[in-house]
Amino acid sequence: MTQIITGVDTRRNRLQNLRSFCYAVQTGSISKAAERSSLSQPSVSLQIQALEQELKTTLFQRRGPKIKVTAEGQALYQLAWPLVDAIDSLPASFHSSRQGLETGRLNIAAGESTILYILPTFIKEYALAYPGIELKLHNVTGRDGLKMLRGDAVDFAVGSMIEVPDDINYHPTFSYDPVLITARDHPLAKSPKVTIKDVAQYPLILPPQHLTTWRVVDFVFQKYRLNYRVALEAGGWEVIKHYVELGLGISIVTSICLTGKEDLAIIPFNRYFPKRSYGIVQLKGKPLAPPAARFVEMMKLRAKHDHRKGPVNPDASPE
């Protein structure tokens, strides 16, 4: 019997093939993709081969059991995954929209400073408006946040970006000023005009070296050809502020972390350091589910009407 393959069958098969292909890219393994697809490993291999034949390209480099996505495969993944994800999540998105966002889940990746100083107002407002939405904040570094975005573990991230990868959309929403903080009895606290050369004479307290702040500080000192010394490396702005208050060093921070209640001398440092922006970080081509879209809309609307260039926290009083 001759089998006639219709256009509908071809489209359906293409969706199945693309789904298995995307799972293989995400897991880096044909066997894991098969497990996730509830198919046999040979079936997934055949689906990927069918895609390669249809597109006349090689999607993976195969070295024994290991596979590595090619540049062509990466390009296809960027196009295909948003489509596959949108189709697979269609029932949940439909019911969420139909129920007026009464139920659902929202996963947000953010760093500690964002979680402490930016998000509380929005989280509270959102939780009151949509009590049926389960909120989950993932306290991660920017690098790990990008991994979670690409792995579809979070809906979006909120944070600060200096370099934006090609597959990421960054929407700056708030900006904050750089400031020098010292103990109140520190010599620099009494100086009428503090220069970067003055700062280089005193030990610094900075966040861990792999974070953006350290790189920015290092860049500025290198620009002015100045040596500097880090006396203490500490995680978290609250910890850094506390040790600066104790007189163990000085630090260059962003005004996002200042509430006005610290026992610190605060010296504007825009002359040497750039403003830092914080905003929404999304994966290009991936549509937001209704709960996530509503949260992003709420943040952007608040930012549009908020003319202050400081923390959202109403108690905040940045320099």
C-alpha distance (Angstrom), angle and dihedral (degrees) to the residues before:
residue distance angle dihedral
M1 . . .
T2 3.76 . .
Q3 3.80 114.2 .
I4 3.79 115.9 -142.4
I5 3.81 114.1 -153.5
T6 3.78 111.7 -153.1
G7 3.79 127.9 -154.1
V8 3.82 88.9 -105.9
D9 3.81 90.9 55.5
T10 3.79 90.5 49.3
R11 3.80 92.3 52.0
R12 3.79 91.9 46.9
N13 3.79 92.0 49.1
R14 3.79 90.4 47.1
L15 3.81 90.6 55.7
Q16 3.80 90.9 50.7
N17 3.79 90.9 47.3
L18 3.81 92.5 49.0
R19 3.80 91.7 48.1
S20 3.81 92.3 53.9
F21 3.81 90.4 44.1
C22 3.83 91.8 52.5
Y23 3.81 91.4 48.2
A24 3.81 89.3 51.5
V25 3.81 90.7 52.2
Q26 3.81 92.3 47.9
T27 3.81 95.7 46.4
G28 3.82 98.2 32.8
S29 3.79 89.0 -135.7
I30 3.82 137.5 90.1
S31 3.80 91.8 -150.0
K32 3.81 93.1 51.1
A33 3.79 90.3 46.7
A34 3.81 88.7 51.9
E35 3.80 91.0 50.1
R36 3.80 91.5 49.5
S37 3.82 91.0 47.2
S38 3.83 92.9 46.2
L39 3.79 88.4 -124.5
S40 3.78 135.1 118.1
Q41 3.78 119.3 -93.1
P42 3.85 92.9 -116.2
S43 3.84 89.3 52.9
V44 3.79 92.3 54.5
S45 3.81 91.2 46.2
L46 3.81 90.0 52.4
Q47 3.81 91.7 48.7
I48 3.79 91.8 52.8
Q49 3.81 91.1 46.0
A50 3.81 88.7 51.7
L51 3.80 89.7 54.4
E52 3.80 91.5 48.8
Q53 3.80 90.6 50.9
E54 3.81 92.7 46.9
L55 3.82 93.3 48.6
K56 3.82 94.3 35.0
T57 3.78 93.3 -131.6
T58 3.80 142.7 101.5
L59 3.80 113.8 -105.8
F60 3.82 100.0 -179.3
Q61 3.77 137.6 30.0
R62 3.81 105.7 -135.6
R63 3.79 121.5 -150.5
G64 3.77 107.2 170.3
P65 3.80 109.6 -65.4
K66 3.82 91.7 -14.0
I67 3.78 124.1 88.8
K68 3.79 131.4 -168.3
V69 3.78 122.6 -165.5
T70 3.81 114.9 -119.7
A71 3.80 125.1 -136.3
E72 3.82 88.2 -100.6
G73 3.79 89.6 49.6
Q74 3.80 91.5 50.7
A75 3.79 90.4 50.8
L76 3.81 90.8 51.0
Y77 3.80 91.2 47.6
Q78 3.82 91.8 54.5
L79 3.80 88.7 54.5
A80 3.80 99.5 37.9
W81 3.80 105.9 42.3
P82 3.84 97.1 63.4
L83 3.82 88.3 51.5
V84 3.81 94.9 46.9
D85 3.80 92.2 44.2
A86 3.81 92.4 47.7
I87 3.81 92.4 51.1
D88 3.81 94.0 44.9
S89 3.80 92.2 47.9
L90 3.80 94.0 43.4
P91 3.84 95.7 103.5
A92 3.80 93.0 49.6
S93 3.81 92.2 44.5
F94 3.80 91.1 48.2
H95 3.79 94.6 49.6
S96 3.80 91.6 44.0
S97 3.80 90.2 52.5
R98 3.81 92.2 43.3
Q99 3.80 92.5 51.3
G100 3.78 92.3 51.6
L101 3.81 92.4 -111.8
E102 3.80 90.8 -61.7
T103 3.80 93.2 141.1
G104 3.77 137.5 22.7
R105 3.77 142.9 86.9
L106 3.79 133.2 -86.5
N107 3.82 122.1 -163.3
I108 3.81 118.2 -168.1
A109 3.81 126.9 -177.6
A110 3.81 116.8 -152.2
G111 3.77 142.2 148.7
E112 3.79 123.9 -107.8
S113 3.81 95.7 -98.4
T114 3.81 91.5 51.1
I115 3.80 92.0 48.0
L116 3.80 92.2 47.7
Y117 3.79 102.4 40.3
I118 3.82 111.0 20.4
L119 3.78 110.9 28.1
P120 3.84 104.3 48.2
T121 3.82 94.6 80.7
F122 3.79 92.3 47.6
I123 3.79 95.0 43.2
K124 3.80 90.9 52.1
E125 3.80 93.2 47.2
Y126 3.80 92.5 46.6
A127 3.82 94.4 46.1
L128 3.80 90.9 52.4
A129 3.80 92.5 47.9
Y130 3.83 95.9 44.0
P131 3.83 109.5 25.1
G132 3.80 91.9 166.2
I133 3.81 93.6 63.1
E134 3.80 114.1 96.2
L135 3.82 108.2 -136.8
K136 3.79 123.0 -155.8
L137 3.81 124.1 -177.7
H138 3.81 116.9 -161.4
N139 3.81 110.5 -155.2
V140 3.80 101.2 -149.1
T141 3.80 141.1 138.7
G142 3.79 119.3 -97.4
R143 3.80 91.2 -102.8
D144 3.80 92.8 52.6
G145 3.78 90.6 44.1
L146 3.81 89.8 58.6
K147 3.81 89.9 50.1
M148 3.80 90.2 53.0
L149 3.80 91.1 48.6
R150 3.79 92.2 51.0
G151 3.80 90.9 45.4
D152 3.81 91.7 51.5
A153 3.83 91.0 -119.5
V154 3.82 93.5 127.8
D155 3.81 135.3 32.1
F156 3.80 94.5 -132.4
A157 3.79 141.7 -31.8
V158 3.79 133.0 -121.3
G159 3.77 119.0 -149.8
S160 3.78 149.2 92.3
M161 3.80 123.4 -60.4
I162 3.79 130.4 -172.8
E163 3.81 98.9 170.3
V164 3.82 115.2 36.2
P165 3.85 117.1 -156.6
D166 3.80 119.1 -132.8
D167 3.81 93.9 -109.0
I168 3.83 94.3 51.7
N169 3.80 133.1 84.1
Y170 3.81 114.2 -152.6
H171 3.81 120.4 -167.2
P172 3.85 110.0 -170.7
T173 3.79 108.0 -145.6
F174 3.81 107.9 166.7
S175 3.80 133.0 23.3
Y176 3.80 130.6 -155.9
D177 3.78 135.5 -165.2
P178 3.83 125.9 -117.1
V179 3.80 114.3 -118.6
L180 3.78 137.8 180.0
I181 3.80 114.0 -128.8
T182 3.80 125.4 -161.4
A183 3.77 138.4 161.5
R184 3.80 111.0 -82.7
D185 3.82 92.4 -112.3
H186 3.83 94.1 47.7
P187 3.85 115.8 122.3
L188 3.82 91.2 -120.2
A189 3.80 90.9 55.1
K190 3.81 88.9 67.6
S191 3.80 96.6 42.6
P192 3.84 115.0 110.0
K193 3.80 92.5 -144.7
V194 3.80 123.8 19.0
T195 3.81 119.1 -159.9
I196 3.78 130.8 -166.9
K197 3.80 87.3 -109.4
D198 3.82 89.3 58.2
V199 3.81 90.7 51.0
A200 3.81 91.8 51.6
Q201 3.81 89.3 65.2
Y202 3.80 93.9 65.5
P203 3.83 132.7 63.2
L204 3.80 116.1 -100.2
I205 3.79 132.5 -139.9
L206 3.80 110.5 -148.6
P207 3.83 140.1 169.0
P208 3.84 118.4 -100.8
Q209 3.79 114.7 -55.2
H210 3.81 95.9 -114.5
L211 3.83 92.4 62.2
T212 3.80 125.3 93.2
T213 3.81 96.0 -112.3
W214 3.80 93.4 63.8
R215 3.80 91.4 49.7
V216 3.80 91.7 50.6
V217 3.81 92.1 49.3
D218 3.81 91.5 47.7
F219 3.82 91.3 48.9
V220 3.82 92.8 53.2
F221 3.80 94.6 47.7
Q222 3.81 90.3 47.2
K223 3.81 89.2 49.6
Y224 3.80 90.3 57.6
R225 3.83 91.5 39.2
L226 3.77 92.7 -121.0
N227 3.78 129.4 145.2
Y228 3.79 118.4 -134.7
R229 3.79 136.5 -173.9
V230 3.79 127.6 -138.8
A231 3.79 109.1 -149.6
L232 3.80 96.0 179.3
E233 3.78 135.7 17.8
A234 3.79 111.4 -157.0
G235 3.78 134.9 170.4
G236 3.79 118.0 -126.5
W237 3.79 132.3 26.4
E238 3.81 93.3 -111.7
V239 3.80 90.0 58.1
I240 3.80 91.9 46.3
K241 3.80 92.7 49.6
H242 3.80 91.1 50.0
Y243 3.80 94.0 53.0
V244 3.79 91.6 45.2
E245 3.82 87.8 53.8
L246 3.81 87.6 53.8
G247 3.81 89.6 56.2
L248 3.81 96.6 -115.7
G249 3.80 92.4 129.4
I250 3.78 145.3 -41.1
S251 3.79 129.1 -96.9
I252 3.78 143.4 -159.4
V253 3.79 109.7 -134.5
T254 3.77 139.6 163.7
S255 3.79 116.9 -103.9
I256 3.80 88.9 -120.0
C257 3.81 88.6 88.2
L258 3.81 97.9 50.6
T259 3.80 120.0 98.3
G260 3.81 98.5 173.6
K261 3.81 91.5 -113.5
E262 3.81 96.7 91.6
D263 3.80 121.8 112.1
L264 3.80 90.9 -128.7
A265 3.78 142.0 116.4
I266 3.80 107.7 -119.9
I267 3.81 119.0 -157.3
P268 3.85 121.4 -175.1
F269 3.80 110.3 -121.9
N270 3.82 104.0 -178.1
R271 3.78 89.0 124.4
Y272 3.79 90.9 73.7
F273 3.80 108.0 19.2
P274 3.82 130.2 51.5
K275 3.76 125.8 -121.4
R276 3.80 115.0 -94.9
S277 3.78 120.8 -131.6
Y278 3.79 126.4 -153.6
G279 3.76 124.3 -164.6
I280 3.79 151.6 125.8
V281 3.82 118.5 -40.2
Q282 3.81 116.5 -161.2
L283 3.78 137.8 171.2
K284 3.80 110.8 -109.9
G285 3.78 114.2 -110.2
K286 3.79 95.4 14.9
P287 3.81 113.0 115.9
L288 3.78 116.4 -141.8
A289 3.79 119.3 -114.9
P290 3.83 112.9 -118.5
P291 3.85 95.8 -98.9
A292 3.82 91.1 51.4
A293 3.81 93.5 43.0
R294 3.80 90.9 53.3
F295 3.83 92.1 50.8
V296 3.83 92.1 49.3
E297 3.81 90.6 47.1
M298 3.81 89.8 51.6
M299 3.83 92.3 51.4
K300 3.79 93.8 48.0
L301 3.80 92.5 46.8
R302 3.80 91.8 51.3
A303 3.80 91.8 47.7
K304 3.80 91.1 50.1
H305 3.78 91.7 57.1
D306 3.79 96.8 36.3
H307 3.80 108.7 89.2
R308 3.78 95.2 179.1
K309 3.81 116.5 104.6
G310 3.77 94.9 -146.8
P311 3.81 144.0 72.8
V312 3.77 118.6 -38.1
N313 3.80 88.5 -129.4
P314 3.85 105.2 107.2
D315 3.81 90.1 -141.2
A316 3.80 91.1 57.1
S317 3.77 119.0 111.9
P318 3.80 108.8 178.6
E319 3.74 123.8 -174.1
